[in-house]
Amino acid sequence: MNAGDFGDRLEILELEETAPGTWEWVWQQTVWAKAEQQAFRSLISNNSITQRTTRFTVHANLSLTMHNALTFATGGGGHFHISDINRDKPGFHVLTAAFVEPQRCECRRTETGLGALNRPDVVELDSLVFPGILAEKYLRQNQGEPMSQSEYRFILIAPKCISLDIGELVDVGGRVCQVSVAHLLDPYKSEYEVVERSDN
């Protein structure tokens, strides 16, 4: 590797709770990198479509994991989700990253207890706010009587520290979706199938 190849300044981001119940990507460190656009596309979710891919070569960094994210420090901007870290090349790490656009997600939570006369009493809890990646899955249109309904199903990719329950409502960049299925086996992220329904 030539030193001149490392012409891109790259910020490594980590997820941090900046306020109670609010998680954000914050700067961890800045490194020099060699960025190469790839002809192939990355699969960031086993349940959705692929995304545009960039390969970054950086000097070996033991603190870097797939829990991190990347962005350009100068020019270009963008947010990159790390889908693979290859540590085979001595002294270097080769990162495969998908170009994505994180959405502000807010899960409004409630708790049902017993109130006066043993009646259900719904109490609003603090909201959970976090950056998520929304990926398209499919659209279904159902013709009923006397109206039809459209169902948009997305994959919401959330950092591993974020936990959502089936049935909860999440506002994803202005789309109010209901969590219907959880895929939790990936050690670095959680994937939730969320559904937005609307009348036609």
N, C-alpha and C positions, 0 to 999 in steps of 0.2 A: 504494500500500500504506500502511495506517495502522500506526503504531508499536504501537497497542493490539492489533493482530491477532497480534503475535508473543508469545504468552503461554506457549509451551511451551519448556522448556529441553531441549536435545537434545545427547546426547553422541555425538561422532564417534569411532569405534573404528578401530584399525588392527591388522593381524595382526603379531605379533612372536614371535620365537623366545626364549622366556623361560628355557629350559634346553636343553641339547643334545638335538635331536630332538623337542622339545615346543613347539608353536605355540599361542598363545592370543590372543584379542581383548583389546587393552588400550586404555585411554583415550588419545585424542590431543588433543582439545579439546572445550569446551562452547560451544554457540551457541544463540541464541534462534531459534525457528522457529514457523511457523504450520502446524499439523497439521490435515489434513482427511481424514476417512474417505471412501473411494471406494466407489461402488456396484458397480463392476466389480472383477474379480480379476486379479492379475498372473500372468503365465506366467514363472516364474523358470528353467524348464528347458524346452527344446524336446521333451523326452522324457517329461514327467510332467504331473500335474494342476496347476491354478492355485491361488494362495494369496490370502488376504485382503490388501487393498491400502490403504496410506495415502499421501497426497501431502503432502510437507513443502516449504514455501517458506522459504529461508534467504537471508541476505545473501551476495552473491557471495564465494566462497571458492576461490581457485585451487588450494589444496592438496587439495581434495576430489575423489576419483575413485571409480569403481565398484569399486575394490579395497577401499574402506572399508565399514564397516557402521555402523548407528545404533541407539541405545537412548534411552529417555526418562531424563533426569537426575532428575526428580522425579515420582513417581507413575506409574502405567501400566506402567513397566518394559517388558519385551519386547525382542526383537531383530529388527531390520529389515534385510533384504537389499536393497541398492540395485539396481534393475533399469533405471533410466534417470535421466540428469541432463540437464535442459533448461536451456540457458544463453541462451535467446533474449531473456528479459526483462532489460532493462538494470539492473544493480545487484543482481540476484537470481538464485538458482538454484532451480529447481523439481525436487524429487527424487521419483521414484516408487519406493516401497519395499514389499516384501512382508513381512508378518508371519510369521516362521518361528521354529522352536525348534532351535537348533544342538545336535547330539549330540557327545559326546566319542567320538572315533574313535581306535582304536589298531591300527596295522598291525605285527604281529610279523614281523620279517624274519629270514631265514636265508640262509646262503651255503654252497654245496656245493663242497668242494675235494677234493684227494686226501690221504688219510691214510696210515697204515702199510700196506705191501704194495699201494700204489696203489688202496686201497679208498675209496669215497666217504665223505667226512667232512663232516657237517653242523654248521656253526657258527652259533650264535644271535648276531645283530647287535642293536644298540640298536633299540628300538621307535620308530616314528614316531607321535607323538600330535598330533592336530589337531582343530579344531572343524569338523564337516561338517553338511550339511543333508540329511536323508533324505526323499525324496519317493516316493510310491507310484506304481508302474507297473501291475503286474498280478499275479494269482494264478493258478497253473495246478495242476490236480490230475490225477495220472496213476495209473490203476489198473493195477497189475502183478500178477504171480503170485508169491507168495500175498498180497502186501501192496500198499498204495497209498502214493504219495508226493506231498507238496505242494511246490510251488516258488513262493516269493515273490520277485518281481523288483522291485527298487527302483532309484531314481536317487540316487546319492550325489554331492552337489554339494560340491566341495572348492575351497578357495582356489587360485589359479593356481600358487603356489609349491610346492604339494603334488603329488608325482608318485607314482602307484601303477602297479604292473605287473600285466598280465593274469595271473590265477591266484593272486594274493596273497590271503590271508585278512585281513579287517578286522573288528574288533569295533566295531560301531556301536551305542553305548548298550545293550550287552548282547546284541545280535544278531550272530552270527558269520556273515559273508557272504563270498562269493568274488567277486572282481572278474572280470567276464566280457567287458565291452566298454568301451572308452574313447572319449569324445567330447572332443577337445582343441582345437578350432578357436576357441572363444570366447576373446578376449584377456584376460578378467577372471576366469574361473573354468574349472574342468575338471569334466566330468560323467562319472561312471562308472556303468555298469549293474552292480549287484551282486545276487547270488543267494543266498537262504537256503533250504536244503532241509530237510525234516523228514518222518519217516515218520508215517503216519496210524494 
